Amino acid sequence: MILVDTIYKLEKAKEKILNANVLGVDIETFDYKKKDFGTIRLVQVAVDDEVYVFDLLKVPLPDYLKEVFESKEKTKVFHFGFFDMSHLIKKYGCRFENTFCTLNGTKVLSCGLNVKYSLKNVAKMFLGEEIDKTEQQSDWGGELTESQIAYASKDASILLRLYRVQSEYIEKKKLRKIVNLENAIQRIDAFNFSERFFPESERVEKALKEIEENYFRGLNFKEIEKAKRIPQVLKEKREEYLFLTKLKEKGFYPQFRSRWNTNGFFYQRNYSEGIKDYFEGVKIVKFFNLELPAIHANARDFKSVELYSSEDFFNTRDFLLLKAIGLRDTDLMAEYSHLVNDFRDKIPGIIRWHKKMFSLLAERKPVRVASGKIIHTKNYLIEYKEGRDKEIRDREGFISFLVDATVSDFIKGFVALLEKSGARVLQVDSRKNCVEVLNCDNKTIENAIQKASNLFFKEKLFPHFYSIE
């Protein structure tokens, strides 16, 4: 371990860092509870045979590190990279390409089972090692102790070993595409947190003034905020006023997340209806009936494209029957029960797929969905106790979750591809499969749609499956 606290040591570290292809990266911060971002004290960079600990209270962050972070050829390994990258972006204007997060790797490899994702637990799981985290909460703003420096060094070096072990599993299980996607979304998340969207100030000011005039009627916001008994409509306007005030002051950033305890469902934690009204040039991309290409991709020998290549198909009875049987939609199947059996003969590929999935469900084995991820059937079992133990399986819901997993990865891929092209994704309404985009033309959107469709549906997405407004 080398503590880099002089300009001379800064230059000595340069050659080895620039020659490394894989680097473990970690930071230590202080004062973060008082601000949106903490002050970075240390940046630790591990290469094969050395760890360099940069003390940023004594030396500047070198430009060659920024070059390494932005390199597409060099892999930067983090654990919970959102935290490290967002701080480095905000404080030093760093940009990141080709990152790997061992937390994301753990989530993908654990198939959504309930595991703990702290670095301590991940090291125990993959390396069988206990690591001491005592110094994690120590004061990083004062004079550093040998124990603190050793702790910081250890965290960075262990990332390289975790990366190698996880990469071996990832390649073996053919999960590279999914891990890359999760890491891309993490980079977007970190960038959004650091570089926020600021709305058109005139629109926000106008909305605030209208609330003051029409609802507050001469009272200031602090008086309204203190009031205990007020009408519901005034409560709602108070919340809207507070939201707009924060939007004006701090801007807005979409918080993208994957819910791994089910199927890696992609959603935006801070989705806000109507936020687009405060921004210029928002394009709205809406997707329709994405479950059909997702069923096709999962039931691989079912050629549904022959049916839905025509927009008119959505208005036919066959569309409802395909949706009912493909998703095992109980209500639709009940409504068309007199037609279901005859229609099954037209779609044997779906029936074979169902049988295979249900056998894996019964055996509690992992399932690979069309998009490439693996999810565990254990998350889709419901157990009741009636006298003696009696197990009841949520069969219908399980199939829908598999299809949703593919749709979710398509939307996630679409978002990642848009951001890579230079567009900014303002919001994602995951329930309606609707994406709001800034700074983007239709051609860029079309290209991202077709690339994501080829990646996750293995086919072109026909124009009647989406609209751009």
Secondary structure, DSSP 4 states (H G I P E B T S, - for coil): -EEE-SHHHHHHHHHHHHH-SEEEEEEEEESTTSSSS-EEEEEEEEETTEEEEEETTTSPPPHHHHHHHH-SSSEEEESSHHHHHHHHHHHH-----SEEEHHHHHHHHTTT-S---SHHHHHHHHH------GGGGS-SSSPPPHHHHHHHHHHHHHHHHHHHHHHHHHHHTT-HHHHHHHHHHHHHHHHHHHS-B---HHHHHHHHHHHIIIIITT--HHHHHH-SS--HHHHHHHHHHHHHHHHHHH-B---EEEETTTT-EEEETT--TTGGGGSSS-EEEEE--THHHHHHHHSTT--THHHHTSGGGGGSHHHHHHHHHHHT-HHHHHHTHHHHHHHHTT-HHHHHHHHHHHHHHHHT-EEE-TTS-EEEGGGGEEEEESSSEEEEE-HHHHHHHHHHHHHHHHHHHHHHHHHHTT-EEEEEETTTTEEEEES--HHHHHHHHHHHHHHHTSSPPPGGGEEE-
